[in-house]
Every structure is written in structure tokens, then in C-alpha cells.
Amino acid sequence: MRNLKTAILLAAGGSMLAACGSGGVFNRDRPDEFAVQRQAPLVVPPDFTLSPPAPGAPRPAEGTAQEQALEALFGGPAPRSEVETSALDRAGAAAPGIRSQVGDPGTNTVAKGRVTRDIIAAPEGDGQAVQTLIPG
């Protein structure tokens, strides 16, 4: 009798655990909750001779969901302070495509010397046992 109760209890527990699996009635395709965005309210255009938008084209007044998220998080481009502007002016403006030119194999680089090689080849560590030698 006791073995029968144990077997029934184990079978019931196993069937309950089997219901927690990923297959079954509740496994269905769900919409991506991060892809949902608000739609602007409908507005009657002032000029009724406008051409209809192309199918699948983004709405011109709204922008993409990514642009809306950046605008909500950061509030758009902030004006630079006088200190930041003067520091950027002194540093000089970089070429617009500088990031793509740096990785180009045709770009010439300058050897920085022994100090840079020593810094790059330094062993990893927390820096507690580091000593500095200043020549001179």
C-alpha cells in the first residue's frame, strides 16, 4: 500500500514537472514587445494634392523607433560648454572619415619607440608592486 502511494505521488509530481516544459498548447509565437511603438494621431493634411507614401516607407514626421528612444533618453544634442569648445578647437578637427582610414592597410603609422612597446608588453596585474623610474 505504501509503495503504491509513493508510485502515485511520483507519477503525479513527474506529470506536473512535465507540464513546465516548453512544448504544448502555451508555446506560441508572441509579438516582440520591444518592436512596438506608438503611432502618431491621424491629422488631415492641409494640402490634399499630396502623393500617397510608398508602402513600407517610414513616416516622415516621426522618425525611427531608435531615434525616438535616443531623443527620450538623452533629449537631443546638448550645447557644448565654452571649455569643451575651446579644448576641441585647440586639439583640431579630425577628418570626417578618420575612423575608416585608420584601419586601412595603406595608412602610414608612426613608431612610438621603446616606451610604448614596454607599456604594451607589461604583464597584467593590479599595479600594487609597480615602481616608476624617472630618468634624469
N, C-alpha and C positions, 0 to 999 in steps of 0.2 A: 504494500500500500504506500509505504513511504517512497519507494523507488518510482512509483507511478506519479506521485505528486511532484517529485523532483523533475521527472522527464517532461511533465506537462508545463511546469514552471520554466524549464529551459527552452522548450519549444515556443512558448508564448513570448519569452524575452528575446529569442532569436528572431521571431517574426516581427516584433516591434523594432528591433535594430535594423532589420532588412528594409523596413519602410523608410528609414532615413537615407537610403541610397539615392543616387542622382537620377535613376530612371523612373519611369512611371507616368502617372497622369499629370503630376505637377511640374514635370520637366517640359517647358515650352519656351519658345523664343519670346524674349521680352524686349521692349524698346530700350535703347541706350538713354539713360536718364541725363547724361552729360551732353547729348546732342540736341536736347530740346531747348528751344529759345522762344522768347516772347515775340509775337508778331505786332507790328505797329497797327494802330486802328485805321480803318478804311477812311480815306479822305477823297472827296470829289476834286479832281484836278481843275485848275482854273481854265486850262485850255483843252477843249475837247478834241482837238486835231492831233493829239499825241499818238505816236505809233505804239502798239502794244509791245510789252517787253518780250525778249526771246525766252523760250522755255528753258528753265533751269538757271537763268541768269540771276545773280544776286540783286536784291533790291537796292537801288542807288542811295536811298536816304538812310538806310540802316547800317550798312557795313556788315562784316562777318561777325560771327559769334566770338571769335578770338579778339577782334578789335573792341567789341563791346565789353568783354571781360577785362581787357587791359585798361580801358577807359574807366571802368568801375573800380578797379583796384588802385590804379595809380593817378587817375584824374588827368590824364593827358600830359604833354610835355611841360615841365616846370621851368620857369625862367631861371637862368644861371645867375649866381651871385657875382659881385664885382671881383672878388678874389679868384673864383673859379675861372671867370672870363679872362682875367689878366694872366693867370697861370697857363691857360690854353694858348693865349696869344704869344707868350714867351716861348712856349715849347714848340710852336709852329704847327701848322696844319698838316696832317698826313694826307697822302694821296687817297682819293676815294676808293680805289681798288687795291689798297695795300695788303689786305688780308689774303687775297688770291695771288698776289705777286710774291709773297714771302715763301709760299710752298712751291713755287716754280723752280725746277732744276736749273733754269738758266739764270737765276738770281745770284749775284755775287755776294758772298758773305765775308766778314772781316774776322780774322782770328784774334781772339781776345787775349791770348797768351797763357802763361803758366798758371796764373792765379785762378782763372776761370776753370781750367782743367782740374786744378786741385779742389775747387769747390764742388764741381760736378762729381768727382771721384771720391769725395769724402764719404766715410761709412755712415750708415744711418744710426741714429741714436737720439736720446732725449736732450743732449747738449750739456749734461752736468759736468762731464770730465773734459770739456773743451778749454783749450788755452789759446791765447792770442799772442802773436809775435808781431810787434810793430817795428819794421826796420828803421834805422836812423840813429 
